[in-house]
Amino acid sequence: MRKDGEHQSWFTLGMVWAGAVISIPGLLVGNTLIAGMSLSKTLLIAFLGYSIIVVLMILQGIQSTDLGKSTVQVAAQVFGKKGSRTILSIILAIACLGWFGIQANVCGAALANLLAEYGMTIPVPLASLISGLVMVVSAMYGIKVLRVLSYIAVPLLIVICIYGLIQAFTMDSIHHIWSYQPEKQMNFMDGLAVTIGSFALGAVIAGDYSQFSRKRSDVLKAALIGIVPSGVLMISVGAILSFAYQTSDIAAVFINITTPFIGGIVLILATWKTNMVNAISGGFALTNVLHISKDKEKWAVGVAGLIGTVLAVIGILNYFTPVMSVLSAMVPPVAGVMVASYWIMNKGDKNRWKETEGVNRLGVISWLIGSIIACMPVVLSFFPSLPQVSNQPLIGIIISFVMYVVCYRIMARKSVLLEGN
């Protein structure tokens, strides 16, 4: 909870959010989108996707700014005190473990490619296992390492991306890049789902950072300036580099930009830095879900990292699109219910907010139904013989929002009628 006098400027908040977006996941999204659509369409989806994310961040972030509370604390009204901690922790755990696996997989591919340049052949699964274990150990015992990695990895990532763009525009003309059309087209909604899924969790838990802001306009400015430009930039960089170097393998792209050693090291450091955060956040989420004592948090971090490492070994990177689609289905409905409660039922008035003890079943059921329906296209895609449903990344948040509002009002009317009798 925010203490009196503890505030941050909108610029500081914007830079925190921009730093979260300037990372390997953004490049992976660009890499995925350009494989199935033109650059102009990729940029349009990037802009639309991050615009939707920003709207959610503003609506979520302002709640925490008004109340001076974290996302879990704010959600204690709509989900209940116990329900809020459990639901958000489960979602955070799933997202962090999935991202840990994806980035450990990227790091493993970079390590395998780097060693191959020096005559050492190592399978990517084994390289992913080694990378994951190193990340796990550093997350368990080296919080200070995270700070050092952040100061080194982020500037290096920016520099190599800029250098790669310069190389790309000298290797090929802008016209060829702009007129590119892939052989296999990706559905527009699938692309939007991938984009939203890449930062959906960040949008929902925006209040964890905006709770220290002075006023609502700070959240608005920070989200607009920190998220949209950075998000579109990273996706466009990932797309252009993938096209220029004619590969969908982000590790191969980095190794080809400069020298294999420099490109490989930068990619390894960047994924390592982000995965330490994923392991720590995932471990804390498991602690909340499983009610693990405070003195065993370190081991929870280790377990979270090991689960993510197993996902990396089995090649979760090959399922990047469905994983992002699942996240875009599960996570936004949380915001749908919270927005309905705070902005519709409470009319955005912080004085009408109060936490609910235990579990608020209406909020939980509204979120669950929205998530399940939104996940159906992804689930059905694994069974080609069954009828397929097109991906609709916003359907979950809409269903959860509407269901909560309608059911809340029906219950309120019944309560009034019972009191009248």
C-alpha positions as CSV (number, residue, x, y, z in Angstrom):
1,M,0.0,0.0,0.0
2,R,1.2,3.5,-0.8
3,K,2.6,5.5,2.1
4,D,1.9,9.2,2.6
5,G,4.4,11.2,0.6
6,E,5.6,8.2,-1.4
7,H,5.0,9.3,-5.1
8,Q,6.5,9.0,-8.5
9,S,6.4,11.2,-11.6
10,W,4.5,10.2,-14.7
11,F,7.8,10.2,-16.6
12,T,9.4,7.7,-14.1
13,L,6.3,5.4,-14.5
14,G,6.5,5.7,-18.3
15,M,10.1,4.7,-18.3
16,V,9.4,1.7,-16.1
17,W,6.7,0.5,-18.5
18,A,8.9,1.3,-21.6
19,G,11.7,-0.8,-20.1
20,A,9.4,-3.7,-19.7
21,V,8.3,-3.5,-23.3
22,I,11.9,-3.1,-24.7
23,S,12.8,-6.8,-24.5
24,I,13.1,-10.0,-26.4
25,P,9.3,-10.8,-26.3
26,G,8.6,-7.8,-28.4
27,L,11.1,-8.9,-31.0
28,L,9.5,-12.4,-30.9
29,V,6.1,-11.0,-31.6
30,G,7.5,-9.0,-34.7
31,N,9.2,-12.2,-35.8
32,T,6.0,-14.2,-35.6
33,L,3.8,-11.6,-37.3
34,I,6.0,-10.9,-40.2
35,A,6.1,-14.7,-41.0
36,G,2.4,-14.4,-41.9
37,M,1.7,-10.9,-43.0
38,S,3.1,-7.8,-44.7
39,L,5.1,-5.2,-42.8
40,S,2.3,-2.6,-43.1
41,K,-0.2,-5.1,-41.6
42,T,2.3,-6.0,-38.9
43,L,2.7,-2.4,-37.9
44,L,-1.1,-1.8,-37.9
45,I,-1.7,-4.8,-35.7
46,A,1.1,-3.7,-33.4
47,F,-0.4,-0.3,-33.0
48,L,-4.0,-1.7,-32.5
49,G,-2.8,-4.3,-30.0
50,Y,-0.8,-1.9,-27.9
51,S,-3.5,0.7,-28.1
52,I,-5.9,-1.9,-26.5
53,I,-3.3,-2.7,-23.9
54,V,-2.9,1.0,-23.1
55,V,-6.7,1.4,-22.6
56,L,-6.7,-1.6,-20.2
57,M,-3.6,-0.2,-18.4
58,I,-5.2,3.2,-17.9
59,L,-8.4,1.8,-16.5
60,Q,-6.5,-0.6,-14.3
61,G,-3.8,1.8,-13.3
62,I,-6.1,4.6,-12.2
63,Q,-7.9,2.3,-9.8
64,S,-4.6,1.7,-7.9
65,T,-3.7,5.4,-8.2
66,D,-7.1,6.4,-6.6
67,L,-6.8,3.9,-3.8
68,G,-3.1,3.7,-3.3
69,K,-3.2,-0.1,-3.4
70,S,-1.7,-2.9,-5.5
71,T,-3.7,-4.8,-8.1
72,V,-4.3,-7.7,-5.8
73,Q,-5.6,-5.4,-3.1
74,V,-7.9,-3.5,-5.5
75,A,-9.3,-6.7,-6.9
76,A,-10.3,-7.8,-3.3
77,Q,-13.7,-6.2,-3.9
78,V,-14.7,-7.9,-7.2
79,F,-13.0,-11.3,-6.5
80,G,-13.0,-11.2,-2.7
81,K,-9.9,-11.0,-0.5
82,K,-9.0,-14.7,-0.8
83,G,-10.2,-15.0,-4.4
84,S,-8.2,-12.0,-5.6
85,R,-4.9,-13.4,-4.2
86,T,-5.6,-16.9,-5.6
87,I,-6.8,-15.9,-9.1
88,L,-4.1,-13.3,-9.8
89,S,-1.4,-15.5,-8.4
90,I,-2.4,-18.4,-10.6
91,I,-2.5,-16.3,-13.7
92,L,0.9,-14.7,-12.8
93,A,2.4,-18.1,-12.2
94,I,1.2,-19.5,-15.5
95,A,2.3,-16.4,-17.4
96,C,5.8,-16.3,-15.8
97,L,6.4,-20.0,-16.2
98,G,5.4,-19.8,-19.9
99,W,7.6,-16.8,-20.5
100,F,10.5,-18.4,-18.6
101,G,10.2,-21.4,-20.9
102,I,10.0,-19.4,-24.1
103,Q,13.0,-17.2,-23.2
104,A,15.1,-20.1,-21.9
105,N,14.4,-21.8,-25.2
106,V,15.5,-18.7,-27.1
107,C,18.7,-18.5,-24.9
108,G,19.3,-22.2,-25.5
109,A,19.1,-21.7,-29.3
110,A,21.5,-18.8,-29.1
111,L,23.9,-20.8,-27.0
112,A,23.7,-23.8,-29.4
113,N,24.2,-21.5,-32.5
114,L,27.1,-19.7,-30.8
115,L,28.9,-22.9,-29.9
116,A,28.3,-24.3,-33.4
117,E,30.3,-21.3,-34.8
118,Y,33.3,-22.6,-32.8
119,G,32.9,-26.2,-33.9
120,M,31.0,-27.4,-30.8
121,T,27.7,-29.2,-31.6
122,I,25.1,-29.3,-28.8
123,P,21.3,-30.0,-29.2
124,V,19.0,-27.0,-28.5
125,P,17.1,-28.9,-25.8
126,L,20.3,-29.5,-23.9
127,A,21.4,-25.9,-24.4
128,S,18.0,-24.8,-23.1
129,L,18.4,-27.0,-20.1
130,I,21.8,-25.5,-19.3
131,S,20.5,-22.0,-19.8
132,G,17.5,-22.6,-17.7
133,L,19.4,-24.0,-14.8
134,V,21.9,-21.1,-14.8
135,M,18.9,-18.7,-14.7
136,V,17.2,-20.6,-11.9
137,V,20.3,-20.6,-9.7
138,S,21.0,-16.9,-10.3
139,A,17.4,-16.0,-9.5
140,M,17.5,-18.0,-6.3
141,Y,20.8,-16.6,-5.0
142,G,21.7,-13.5,-7.0
143,I,19.1,-10.7,-6.8
144,K,22.1,-8.3,-7.1
145,V,22.9,-10.0,-10.4
146,L,19.6,-8.8,-11.7
147,R,20.5,-5.2,-11.3
148,V,23.9,-5.7,-13.0
149,L,22.3,-7.6,-15.9
150,S,19.6,-4.9,-16.3
151,Y,22.2,-2.1,-16.6
152,I,24.2,-4.2,-19.1
153,A,21.6,-6.1,-21.1
154,V,19.1,-3.3,-22.0
155,P,21.5,-0.8,-23.5
156,L,23.3,-3.6,-25.4
157,L,19.9,-4.9,-26.8
158,I,19.0,-1.4,-27.9
159,V,22.4,-0.8,-29.6
160,I,22.4,-4.2,-31.4
161,C,18.8,-3.6,-32.6
162,I,19.7,-0.1,-34.0
163,Y,22.8,-1.5,-35.6
164,G,20.8,-4.4,-37.1
165,L,18.3,-1.9,-38.6
166,I,21.1,0.1,-40.2
167,Q,22.5,-3.1,-41.7
168,A,19.1,-4.2,-42.9
169,F,18.5,-1.0,-44.8
170,T,21.9,-1.2,-46.5
171,M,21.4,-4.9,-47.3
172,D,18.0,-4.4,-48.9
173,S,16.0,-1.4,-50.0
174,I,13.1,0.0,-48.0
175,H,10.9,-0.7,-51.0
176,H,11.5,-4.4,-50.9
177,I,10.9,-4.6,-47.2
178,W,7.7,-2.6,-47.5
179,S,6.3,-4.5,-50.5
180,Y,7.0,-8.0,-48.9
181,Q,4.1,-10.4,-49.0
182,P,4.4,-13.8,-47.2
183,E,3.3,-17.0,-48.9
184,K,1.3,-18.2,-45.9
185,Q,-1.1,-15.5,-44.5
186,M,-1.8,-15.2,-40.8
187,N,-5.4,-14.3,-39.7
188,F,-5.7,-10.7,-38.6
189,M,-7.3,-11.7,-35.3
190,D,-4.6,-14.3,-34.6
191,G,-2.0,-11.6,-35.0
192,L,-3.9,-9.3,-32.7
193,A,-4.2,-12.1,-30.1
194,V,-0.4,-12.7,-30.2
195,T,0.2,-8.9,-29.7
196,I,-2.2,-8.5,-26.9
197,G,-1.1,-11.7,-25.2
198,S,2.6,-10.5,-25.2
199,F,1.8,-7.8,-22.6
200,A,-1.7,-8.6,-21.3
201,L,-0.4,-9.5,-17.9
202,G,1.5,-6.1,-17.7
203,A,-1.8,-4.3,-18.5
204,V,-3.8,-6.2,-15.8
205,I,-1.2,-5.6,-13.0
206,A,-0.5,-2.0,-14.1
207,G,-1.7,-0.9,-10.7
208,D,1.3,-2.5,-9.0
209,Y,3.4,0.4,-10.4
210,S,0.8,3.2,-10.8
211,Q,-0.3,3.0,-7.2
212,F,2.6,5.4,-6.4
213,S,1.4,8.1,-8.9
214,R,-0.1,11.4,-7.7
215,K,-3.0,11.7,-10.1
216,R,-5.0,10.0,-12.8
217,S,-3.4,12.0,-15.6
218,D,0.0,10.6,-14.7
219,V,-1.2,7.1,-15.5
220,L,-2.7,8.3,-18.8
221,K,0.5,10.1,-19.9
222,A,2.8,7.3,-18.7
223,A,0.9,4.6,-20.6
224,L,0.6,6.5,-23.8
225,I,4.2,7.6,-24.0
226,G,5.8,4.5,-22.4
227,I,3.9,1.7,-24.1
228,V,2.7,2.4,-27.6
229,P,5.9,3.9,-29.1
230,S,8.1,1.2,-27.4
231,G,5.8,-1.6,-28.3
232,V,5.4,-0.7,-31.9
233,L,9.1,-0.1,-32.2
234,M,10.2,-3.5,-30.8
235,I,7.6,-5.4,-33.0
236,S,8.7,-3.5,-36.1
237,V,12.4,-4.1,-35.3
238,G,11.8,-7.8,-34.8
239,A,9.8,-8.0,-38.1
240,I,12.3,-6.0,-40.2
241,L,15.3,-8.0,-38.9
242,S,13.6,-11.3,-39.5
243,F,12.9,-10.2,-43.1
244,A,16.3,-8.8,-43.7
245,Y,18.2,-11.9,-42.5
246,Q,15.6,-14.3,-44.0
247,T,15.1,-16.4,-40.9
248,S,12.3,-16.8,-38.3
249,D,14.9,-17.9,-35.8
250,I,15.6,-14.8,-33.5
251,A,18.8,-16.4,-32.3
252,A,20.1,-16.7,-35.8
253,V,19.1,-13.1,-36.5
254,F,21.2,-11.8,-33.6
255,I,24.2,-14.0,-34.5
256,N,24.1,-12.6,-38.1
257,I,23.8,-8.9,-37.1
258,T,27.3,-8.5,-35.9
259,T,29.7,-11.3,-35.0
260,P,28.4,-14.6,-33.7
261,F,30.0,-14.0,-30.3
262,I,28.6,-10.4,-29.8
263,G,25.1,-11.3,-31.1
264,G,24.9,-14.5,-29.1
265,I,26.2,-12.9,-25.9
266,V,23.7,-10.0,-26.1
267,L,20.8,-12.3,-26.7
268,I,21.8,-14.5,-23.8
269,L,22.2,-11.6,-21.5
270,A,18.8,-10.1,-22.5
271,T,16.9,-13.3,-22.0
272,W,18.8,-14.0,-18.8
273,K,17.9,-10.7,-17.3
274,T,14.2,-11.0,-18.1
275,N,14.0,-14.6,-17.0
276,M,15.4,-13.8,-13.5
277,V,12.3,-11.6,-13.1
278,N,10.0,-14.3,-14.5
279,A,11.5,-16.9,-12.0
280,I,11.2,-14.5,-9.0
281,S,7.7,-13.4,-9.9
282,G,6.6,-16.9,-10.7
283,G,8.0,-18.1,-7.4
284,F,6.2,-15.5,-5.4
285,A,3.0,-16.4,-7.2
286,L,3.4,-20.1,-6.3
287,T,4.0,-19.0,-2.7
288,N,0.6,-17.3,-2.6
289,V,-1.2,-20.1,-4.3
290,L,0.3,-23.0,-2.3
291,H,0.5,-20.9,0.9
292,I,4.3,-21.5,1.3
293,S,6.0,-19.9,4.2
294,K,8.1,-16.8,3.7
295,D,11.3,-18.5,4.6
296,K,10.9,-20.9,1.8
297,E,10.3,-18.4,-1.0
298,K,13.7,-19.0,-2.4
299,W,12.8,-22.7,-3.1
300,A,9.5,-21.6,-4.6
301,V,11.5,-19.5,-7.0
302,G,13.7,-22.5,-7.8
303,V,10.6,-24.7,-8.5
304,A,9.1,-22.1,-10.8
305,G,12.3,-21.8,-12.7
306,L,12.7,-25.6,-13.0
307,I,9.1,-25.9,-14.4
308,G,9.9,-23.2,-16.9
309,T,13.2,-25.0,-17.8
310,V,11.2,-28.2,-18.5
311,L,9.0,-26.2,-20.8
312,A,12.1,-24.9,-22.6
313,V,13.5,-28.4,-23.0
314,I,10.3,-29.7,-24.7
315,G,10.4,-26.7,-27.1
316,I,7.7,-24.4,-25.9
317,L,9.1,-21.7,-28.3
318,N,7.5,-23.8,-31.2
319,Y,4.1,-23.1,-29.6
320,F,4.6,-19.3,-29.2
321,T,1.4,-18.4,-31.0
322,P,-1.0,-20.6,-29.1
323,V,0.7,-19.7,-25.8
324,M,0.2,-16.0,-26.5
325,S,-3.3,-16.7,-27.6
326,V,-4.0,-18.4,-24.3
327,L,-2.6,-15.5,-22.3
328,S,-4.7,-13.1,-24.4
329,A,-7.7,-15.2,-23.5
330,M,-7.1,-15.8,-19.8
331,V,-5.6,-12.5,-18.6
332,P,-7.8,-9.6,-20.0
333,P,-11.1,-10.9,-18.5
334,V,-9.6,-10.1,-15.1
335,A,-9.5,-6.5,-16.2
336,G,-13.0,-6.9,-17.6
337,V,-14.4,-7.8,-14.3
338,M,-12.4,-5.2,-12.4
339,V,-13.3,-2.4,-14.8
340,A,-17.0,-3.4,-14.6
341,S,-16.9,-3.3,-10.8
342,Y,-14.9,0.0,-10.3
343,W,-16.0,2.1,-13.3
344,I,-19.6,0.9,-13.8
345,M,-20.9,-0.3,-10.4
346,N,-18.8,2.1,-8.3
347,K,-18.9,4.9,-11.0
348,G,-15.1,5.4,-10.6
349,D,-15.6,6.7,-7.1
350,K,-12.9,5.5,-4.7
351,N,-15.2,6.1,-1.7
352,R,-17.6,3.4,-2.9
353,W,-14.8,0.8,-3.0
354,K,-14.5,-1.7,-0.2
355,E,-13.0,-5.1,-0.1
356,T,-15.0,-8.3,0.2
357,E,-14.0,-11.0,2.7
358,G,-13.4,-14.5,1.4
359,V,-14.4,-15.2,-2.3
360,N,-16.8,-13.1,-4.4
361,R,-18.3,-15.8,-6.5
362,L,-19.9,-13.4,-9.0
363,G,-16.5,-11.9,-9.9
364,V,-14.8,-15.3,-10.1
365,I,-17.5,-16.9,-12.2
366,S,-17.7,-14.0,-14.6
367,W,-13.9,-14.1,-15.1
368,L,-13.9,-17.9,-15.5
369,I,-16.6,-18.0,-18.1
370,G,-15.0,-15.2,-20.2
371,S,-11.7,-17.0,-20.0
372,I,-13.0,-20.4,-21.0
373,I,-15.0,-19.1,-24.0
374,A,-12.0,-17.0,-25.2
375,C,-9.7,-20.1,-24.9
376,M,-11.9,-22.3,-27.1
377,P,-10.3,-21.3,-30.5
378,V,-6.9,-22.3,-29.1
379,V,-8.1,-25.6,-27.6
380,L,-10.0,-26.5,-30.8
381,S,-6.9,-25.7,-33.0
382,F,-5.2,-28.8,-31.4
383,F,-8.0,-31.0,-32.8
384,P,-8.2,-30.3,-36.6
385,S,-11.0,-32.8,-37.1
386,L,-13.4,-30.7,-34.9
387,P,-15.2,-27.6,-36.1
388,Q,-12.8,-24.6,-35.8
389,V,-13.6,-21.2,-34.4
390,S,-11.8,-18.0,-35.3
391,N,-9.7,-16.3,-32.7
392,Q,-11.5,-13.3,-31.1
393,P,-9.0,-11.8,-28.5
394,L,-11.4,-9.3,-27.0
395,I,-14.4,-11.7,-26.6
396,G,-13.3,-12.8,-23.1
397,I,-13.0,-9.4,-21.6
398,I,-16.4,-8.4,-23.2
399,I,-18.2,-11.4,-21.9
400,S,-16.7,-11.1,-18.4
401,F,-17.5,-7.4,-18.3
402,V,-21.1,-7.8,-19.5
403,M,-21.8,-10.9,-17.3
404,Y,-20.6,-9.1,-14.2
405,V,-22.7,-6.0,-14.8
406,V,-25.9,-7.8,-15.8
407,C,-25.7,-10.4,-13.0
408,Y,-24.8,-7.7,-10.4
409,R,-27.8,-5.6,-11.3
410,I,-30.1,-8.7,-11.3
411,M,-28.9,-9.6,-7.8
412,A,-29.3,-6.0,-6.6
413,R,-32.9,-5.9,-7.8
414,K,-33.7,-9.2,-6.1
415,S,-32.2,-7.9,-2.9
416,V,-34.3,-4.8,-3.1
417,L,-37.5,-6.9,-3.7
418,L,-36.7,-9.2,-0.8
419,E,-36.1,-6.2,1.5
420,G,-39.4,-4.7,0.3
421,N,-41.3,-7.8,1.2
